Amino acid sequence: FIVFDYIKQWGRAKQQLAQWIVEGKIQYQKEDIREGLENAPAALLDLFNGENKGKLIVKIGDRITTSEDGNQNEPRIIASRL
């Protein structure tokens, strides 16, 4: 369907969707994380076939950097994302 065909019903729909979220009838999953570069081709196919849930991320490793204040004695791990 085309969303704009139902623009007059948006207010009512937004209230109903919010209620369903509160009641647990629908859930929001914002990230679908796949581990390893070797899984990137399958993840790409899943993306185009609509098999992923939410934002599709292929994690290819962890990267160690210094803290934001530049203190190199406090390394932290940041997940690399594509």
N, CA, C and O atoms as CSV, one atom per row, in Angstrom:
chain,resi,resn,atom,element,x,y,z
A,1,PHE,N,N,0.825,-1.183,0.000
A,1,PHE,CA,C,0.000,0.000,0.000
A,1,PHE,C,C,0.867,1.245,0.000
A,1,PHE,O,O,2.051,1.166,0.329
A,2,ILE,N,N,0.323,2.360,-0.351
A,2,ILE,CA,C,1.015,3.648,-0.354
A,2,ILE,C,C,0.604,4.398,0.914
A,2,ILE,O,O,-0.579,4.661,1.131
A,3,VAL,N,N,1.570,4.735,1.734
A,3,VAL,CA,C,1.285,5.392,3.010
A,3,VAL,C,C,0.452,6.651,2.824
A,3,VAL,O,O,-0.476,6.897,3.595
A,4,PHE,N,N,0.766,7.442,1.820
A,4,PHE,CA,C,0.073,8.713,1.637
A,4,PHE,C,C,-1.409,8.531,1.256
A,4,PHE,O,O,-2.185,9.483,1.336
A,5,ASP,N,N,-1.793,7.343,0.852
A,5,ASP,CA,C,-3.212,7.081,0.594
A,5,ASP,C,C,-4.026,7.094,1.891
A,5,ASP,O,O,-5.249,7.224,1.864
A,6,TYR,N,N,-3.333,6.957,3.026
A,6,TYR,CA,C,-4.001,6.859,4.320
A,6,TYR,C,C,-3.560,7.958,5.278
A,6,TYR,O,O,-3.654,7.783,6.493
A,7,ILE,N,N,-3.087,9.072,4.767
A,7,ILE,CA,C,-2.550,10.149,5.596
A,7,ILE,C,C,-3.586,10.687,6.582
A,7,ILE,O,O,-3.217,11.112,7.677
A,8,LYS,N,N,-4.855,10.680,6.231
A,8,LYS,CA,C,-5.899,11.181,7.129
A,8,LYS,C,C,-6.074,10.273,8.349
A,8,LYS,O,O,-6.613,10.705,9.367
A,9,GLN,N,N,-5.631,9.043,8.257
A,9,GLN,CA,C,-5.776,8.091,9.357
A,9,GLN,C,C,-4.510,7.970,10.203
A,9,GLN,O,O,-4.447,7.148,11.116
A,10,TRP,N,N,-3.505,8.787,9.900
A,10,TRP,CA,C,-2.213,8.674,10.578
A,10,TRP,C,C,-2.331,8.869,12.088
A,10,TRP,O,O,-1.739,8.103,12.849
A,11,GLY,N,N,-3.071,9.863,12.533
A,11,GLY,CA,C,-3.200,10.123,13.967
A,11,GLY,C,C,-3.746,8.929,14.722
A,11,GLY,O,O,-3.197,8.535,15.751
A,12,ARG,N,N,-4.820,8.353,14.217
A,12,ARG,CA,C,-5.428,7.179,14.850
A,12,ARG,C,C,-4.476,5.974,14.799
A,12,ARG,O,O,-4.351,5.226,15.770
A,13,ALA,N,N,-3.823,5.804,13.676
A,13,ALA,CA,C,-2.889,4.676,13.531
A,13,ALA,C,C,-1.723,4.813,14.504
A,13,ALA,O,O,-1.304,3.828,15.111
A,14,LYS,N,N,-1.199,6.016,14.655
A,14,LYS,CA,C,-0.074,6.242,15.559
A,14,LYS,C,C,-0.457,5.895,17.001
A,14,LYS,O,O,0.329,5.283,17.724
A,15,GLN,N,N,-1.661,6.284,17.414
A,15,GLN,CA,C,-2.124,5.948,18.764
A,15,GLN,C,C,-2.261,4.439,18.940
A,15,GLN,O,O,-1.859,3.894,19.967
A,16,GLN,N,N,-2.827,3.765,17.944
A,16,GLN,CA,C,-3.021,2.317,18.033
A,16,GLN,C,C,-1.684,1.587,18.055
A,16,GLN,O,O,-1.507,0.648,18.831
A,17,LEU,N,N,-0.746,2.004,17.217
A,17,LEU,CA,C,0.575,1.368,17.198
A,17,LEU,C,C,1.290,1.551,18.535
A,17,LEU,O,O,1.916,0.621,19.044
A,18,ALA,N,N,1.194,2.752,19.098
A,18,ALA,CA,C,1.815,3.010,20.399
A,18,ALA,C,C,1.216,2.103,21.471
A,18,ALA,O,O,1.937,1.566,22.311
A,19,GLN,N,N,-0.102,1.936,21.439
A,19,GLN,CA,C,-0.765,1.067,22.406
A,19,GLN,C,C,-0.305,-0.378,22.248
A,19,GLN,O,O,-0.063,-1.062,23.242
A,20,TRP,N,N,-0.182,-0.846,21.013
A,20,TRP,CA,C,0.284,-2.214,20.773
A,20,TRP,C,C,1.705,-2.415,21.272
A,20,TRP,O,O,2.035,-3.487,21.778
A,21,ILE,N,N,2.550,-1.399,21.137
A,21,ILE,CA,C,3.922,-1.496,21.648
A,21,ILE,C,C,3.893,-1.624,23.164
A,21,ILE,O,O,4.587,-2.471,23.728
A,22,VAL,N,N,3.094,-0.788,23.832
A,22,VAL,CA,C,2.969,-0.834,25.290
A,22,VAL,C,C,2.460,-2.205,25.746
A,22,VAL,O,O,2.943,-2.746,26.741
A,23,GLU,N,N,1.507,-2.756,25.035
A,23,GLU,CA,C,0.923,-4.060,25.389
A,23,GLU,C,C,1.807,-5.238,24.992
A,23,GLU,O,O,1.511,-6.381,25.343
A,24,GLY,N,N,2.886,-4.970,24.267
A,24,GLY,CA,C,3.778,-6.043,23.840
A,24,GLY,C,C,3.273,-6.826,22.648
A,24,GLY,O,O,3.815,-7.885,22.330
A,25,LYS,N,N,2.236,-6.323,21.978
A,25,LYS,CA,C,1.687,-7.024,20.812
A,25,LYS,C,C,2.592,-6.899,19.595
A,25,LYS,O,O,2.604,-7.778,18.733
A,26,ILE,N,N,3.349,-5.808,19.523
A,26,ILE,CA,C,4.369,-5.665,18.488
A,26,ILE,C,C,5.653,-5.206,19.166
A,26,ILE,O,O,5.616,-4.495,20.170
A,27,GLN,N,N,6.781,-5.617,18.614
A,27,GLN,CA,C,8.077,-5.271,19.177
A,27,GLN,C,C,8.942,-4.653,18.101
A,27,GLN,O,O,8.826,-4.971,16.917
A,28,TYR,N,N,9.796,-3.776,18.536
A,28,TYR,CA,C,10.692,-3.085,17.617
A,28,TYR,C,C,12.094,-3.617,17.823
A,28,TYR,O,O,12.626,-3.571,18.933
A,29,GLN,N,N,12.691,-4.119,16.763
A,29,GLN,CA,C,14.073,-4.575,16.806
A,29,GLN,C,C,14.838,-3.718,15.820
A,29,GLN,O,O,14.575,-3.765,14.619
A,30,LYS,N,N,15.776,-2.941,16.313
A,30,LYS,CA,C,16.402,-1.969,15.439
A,30,LYS,C,C,17.707,-2.430,14.786
A,30,LYS,O,O,18.169,-1.795,13.838
A,31,GLU,N,N,18.306,-3.511,15.267
A,31,GLU,CA,C,19.560,-3.952,14.672
A,31,GLU,C,C,19.576,-5.458,14.446
A,31,GLU,O,O,19.130,-6.239,15.287
A,32,ASP,N,N,20.098,-5.838,13.300
A,32,ASP,CA,C,20.320,-7.239,12.957
A,32,ASP,C,C,21.816,-7.328,12.687
A,32,ASP,O,O,22.281,-6.929,11.619
A,33,ILE,N,N,22.574,-7.852,13.655
A,33,ILE,CA,C,24.037,-7.863,13.564
A,33,ILE,C,C,24.507,-9.241,13.131
A,33,ILE,O,O,24.168,-10.254,13.742
A,34,ARG,N,N,25.295,-9.256,12.066
A,34,ARG,CA,C,25.899,-10.494,11.557
A,34,ARG,C,C,27.396,-10.415,11.834
A,34,ARG,O,O,28.027,-9.390,11.575
A,35,GLU,N,N,27.954,-11.480,12.352
A,35,GLU,CA,C,29.368,-11.536,12.718
A,35,GLU,C,C,30.228,-12.045,11.569
A,35,GLU,O,O,29.909,-13.070,10.965
A,36,GLY,N,N,31.317,-11.340,11.260
A,36,GLY,CA,C,32.316,-11.827,10.326
A,36,GLY,C,C,32.134,-11.403,8.881
A,36,GLY,O,O,31.028,-11.427,8.340
A,37,LEU,N,N,33.236,-11.016,8.272
A,37,LEU,CA,C,33.231,-10.597,6.879
A,37,LEU,C,C,32.782,-11.730,5.951
A,37,LEU,O,O,32.202,-11.480,4.894
A,38,GLU,N,N,33.050,-12.960,6.346
A,38,GLU,CA,C,32.650,-14.098,5.519
A,38,GLU,C,C,31.126,-14.211,5.413
A,38,GLU,O,O,30.619,-14.876,4.509
A,39,ASN,N,N,30.398,-13.574,6.320
A,39,ASN,CA,C,28.937,-13.608,6.288
A,39,ASN,C,C,28.327,-12.414,5.549
A,39,ASN,O,O,27.105,-12.316,5.435
A,40,ALA,N,N,29.168,-11.511,5.049
A,40,ALA,CA,C,28.672,-10.323,4.350
A,40,ALA,C,C,27.870,-10.662,3.083
A,40,ALA,O,O,26.811,-10.070,2.876
A,41,PRO,N,N,28.329,-11.586,2.229
A,41,PRO,CA,C,27.525,-11.884,1.033
A,41,PRO,C,C,26.116,-12.390,1.360
A,41,PRO,O,O,25.141,-11.968,0.738
A,42,ALA,N,N,26.017,-13.288,2.331
A,42,ALA,CA,C,24.693,-13.799,2.719
A,42,ALA,C,C,23.845,-12.688,3.338
A,42,ALA,O,O,22.635,-12.630,3.119
A,43,ALA,N,N,24.483,-11.808,4.113
A,43,ALA,CA,C,23.755,-10.690,4.723
A,43,ALA,C,C,23.219,-9.755,3.650
A,43,ALA,O,O,22.100,-9.255,3.766
A,44,LEU,N,N,23.995,-9.518,2.621
A,44,LEU,CA,C,23.554,-8.657,1.530
A,44,LEU,C,C,22.353,-9.266,0.805
A,44,LEU,O,O,21.397,-8.565,0.473
A,45,LEU,N,N,22.411,-10.560,0.566
A,45,LEU,CA,C,21.270,-11.240,-0.060
A,45,LEU,C,C,20.031,-11.158,0.834
A,45,LEU,O,O,18.924,-10.915,0.354
A,46,ASP,N,N,20.230,-11.361,2.131
A,46,ASP,CA,C,19.103,-11.265,3.064
A,46,ASP,C,C,18.511,-9.858,3.064
A,46,ASP,O,O,17.296,-9.693,3.172
A,47,LEU,N,N,19.365,-8.852,2.942
A,47,LEU,CA,C,18.903,-7.467,2.902
A,47,LEU,C,C,17.956,-7.255,1.722
A,47,LEU,O,O,16.885,-6.668,1.877
A,48,PHE,N,N,18.352,-7.730,0.557
A,48,PHE,CA,C,17.529,-7.535,-0.635
A,48,PHE,C,C,16.300,-8.435,-0.674
A,48,PHE,O,O,15.332,-8.141,-1.374
A,49,ASN,N,N,16.340,-9.531,0.079
A,49,ASN,CA,C,15.192,-10.433,0.142
A,49,ASN,C,C,14.262,-10.117,1.311
A,49,ASN,O,O,13.240,-10.780,1.490
A,50,GLY,N,N,14.614,-9.108,2.105
A,50,GLY,CA,C,13.775,-8.715,3.229
A,50,GLY,C,C,13.849,-9.648,4.420
A,50,GLY,O,O,12.918,-9.703,5.223
A,51,GLU,N,N,14.943,-10.382,4.545
A,51,GLU,CA,C,15.088,-11.359,5.626
A,51,GLU,C,C,15.612,-10.750,6.924
A,51,GLU,O,O,15.525,-11.383,7.976
A,52,ASN,N,N,16.149,-9.543,6.870
A,52,ASN,CA,C,16.706,-8.930,8.066
A,52,ASN,C,C,15.620,-8.236,8.878
A,52,ASN,O,O,14.545,-7.929,8.362
A,53,LYS,N,N,15.910,-7.993,10.144
A,53,LYS,CA,C,15.008,-7.267,11.035
A,53,LYS,C,C,15.714,-5.969,11.435
A,53,LYS,O,O,16.758,-6.014,12.086
A,54,GLY,N,N,15.171,-4.838,11.064
A,54,GLY,CA,C,15.781,-3.557,11.429
A,54,GLY,C,C,17.011,-3.256,10.588
A,54,GLY,O,O,17.125,-3.697,9.445
A,55,LYS,N,N,17.924,-2.501,11.170
A,55,LYS,CA,C,19.153,-2.112,10.483
A,55,LYS,C,C,20.095,-3.311,10.418
A,55,LYS,O,O,20.370,-3.940,11.440
A,56,LEU,N,N,20.584,-3.626,9.237
A,56,LEU,CA,C,21.483,-4.765,9.051
A,56,LEU,C,C,22.925,-4.302,9.179
A,56,LEU,O,O,23.357,-3.392,8.472
A,57,ILE,N,N,23.671,-4.934,10.086
A,57,ILE,CA,C,25.071,-4.580,10.347
A,57,ILE,C,C,25.913,-5.829,10.206
A,57,ILE,O,O,25.556,-6.887,10.725
A,58,VAL,N,N,27.039,-5.712,9.499
A,58,VAL,CA,C,28.004,-6.802,9.435
A,58,VAL,C,C,29.199,-6.377,10.278
A,58,VAL,O,O,29.926,-5.451,9.917
A,59,LYS,N,N,29.396,-7.052,11.394
A,59,LYS,CA,C,30.501,-6.741,12.306
A,59,LYS,C,C,31.710,-7.529,11.849
A,59,LYS,O,O,31.688,-8.759,11.815
A,60,ILE,N,N,32.768,-6.810,11.498
A,60,ILE,CA,C,33.947,-7.489,10.975
A,60,ILE,C,C,35.089,-7.554,11.978
A,60,ILE,O,O,36.148,-8.101,11.670
A,61,GLY,N,N,34.893,-7.013,13.158
A,61,GLY,CA,C,35.917,-7.102,14.194
A,61,GLY,C,C,35.779,-5.984,15.197
A,61,GLY,O,O,34.888,-5.141,15.093
A,62,ASP,N,N,36.670,-5.985,16.169
A,62,ASP,CA,C,36.708,-4.930,17.167
A,62,ASP,C,C,37.958,-4.096,16.936
A,62,ASP,O,O,38.996,-4.595,16.501
A,63,ARG,N,N,37.828,-2.841,17.234
A,63,ARG,CA,C,38.934,-1.914,17.032
A,63,ARG,C,C,39.234,-1.275,18.376
A,63,ARG,O,O,38.323,-0.776,19.037
A,64,ILE,N,N,40.487,-1.281,18.789
A,64,ILE,CA,C,40.874,-0.664,20.050
A,64,ILE,C,C,41.372,0.743,19.754
A,64,ILE,O,O,42.236,0.934,18.899
A,65,THR,N,N,40.825,1.726,20.460
A,65,THR,CA,C,41.247,3.115,20.307
A,65,THR,C,C,41.513,3.696,21.687
A,65,THR,O,O,41.268,3.051,22.706
A,66,THR,N,N,42.012,4.910,21.704
A,66,THR,CA,C,42.206,5.584,22.976
A,66,THR,C,C,40.895,6.212,23.410
A,66,THR,O,O,39.963,6.325,22.614
A,67,SER,N,N,40.820,6.618,24.664
A,67,SER,CA,C,39.605,7.250,25.166
A,67,SER,C,C,39.406,8.589,24.477
A,67,SER,O,O,40.332,9.125,23.867
A,68,GLU,N,N,38.200,9.127,24.574
A,68,GLU,CA,C,37.866,10.365,23.880
A,68,GLU,C,C,38.707,11.541,24.323
A,68,GLU,O,O,38.921,12.474,23.548
A,69,ASP,N,N,39.191,11.516,25.562
A,69,ASP,CA,C,40.007,12.635,26.042
A,69,ASP,C,C,41.472,12.492,25.654
A,69,ASP,O,O,42.301,13.308,26.055
A,70,GLY,N,N,41.797,11.464,24.878
A,70,GLY,CA,C,43.158,11.286,24.383
A,70,GLY,C,C,44.062,10.514,25.323
A,70,GLY,O,O,45.250,10.367,25.035
A,71,ASN,N,N,43.550,10.017,26.431
A,71,ASN,CA,C,44.343,9.267,27.390
A,71,ASN,C,C,44.595,7.868,26.836
A,71,ASN,O,O,43.689,7.035,26.801
A,72,GLN,N,N,45.821,7.618,26.408
A,72,GLN,CA,C,46.142,6.335,25.789
A,72,GLN,C,C,46.293,5.214,26.801
A,72,GLN,O,O,46.465,4.059,26.411
A,73,ASN,N,N,46.232,5.523,28.091
A,73,ASN,CA,C,46.313,4.482,29.114
A,73,ASN,C,C,44.979,3.809,29.363
A,73,ASN,O,O,44.913,2.826,30.100
A,74,GLU,N,N,43.919,4.318,28.765
A,74,GLU,CA,C,42.582,3.759,28.958
A,74,GLU,C,C,41.992,3.320,27.622
A,74,GLU,O,O,41.127,4.006,27.078
A,75,PRO,N,N,42.450,2.178,27.081
A,75,PRO,CA,C,41.874,1.730,25.802
A,75,PRO,C,C,40.433,1.288,25.975
A,75,PRO,O,O,40.029,0.839,27.047
A,76,ARG,N,N,39.670,1.421,24.911
A,76,ARG,CA,C,38.303,0.946,24.907
A,76,ARG,C,C,38.039,0.272,23.572
A,76,ARG,O,O,38.720,0.553,22.586
A,77,ILE,N,N,37.081,-0.592,23.537
A,77,ILE,CA,C,36.773,-1.337,22.318
A,77,ILE,C,C,35.546,-0.709,21.664
A,77,ILE,O,O,34.530,-0.456,22.312
A,78,ILE,N,N,35.672,-0.469,20.378
A,78,ILE,CA,C,34.566,0.072,19.585
A,78,ILE,C,C,34.243,-0.940,18.505
A,78,ILE,O,O,35.140,-1.394,17.794
A,79,ALA,N,N,32.987,-1.298,18.373
A,79,ALA,CA,C,32.581,-2.251,17.336
A,79,ALA,C,C,32.637,-1.550,15.978
A,79,ALA,O,O,32.084,-0.464,15.808
A,80,SER,N,N,33.298,-2.171,15.033
A,80,SER,CA,C,33.342,-1.649,13.677
A,80,SER,C,C,32.095,-2.103,12.942
A,80,SER,O,O,31.720,-3.272,13.030
A,81,ARG,N,N,31.442,-1.196,12.216
A,81,ARG,CA,C,30.211,-1.525,11.516
A,81,ARG,C,C,30.308,-1.104,10.067
A,81,ARG,O,O,30.935,-0.098,9.736
A,82,LEU,N,N,29.674,-1.894,9.204
A,82,LEU,CA,C,29.558,-1.540,7.789
A,82,LEU,C,C,28.190,-0.995,7.533
A,82,LEU,O,O,27.873,-0.631,6.401
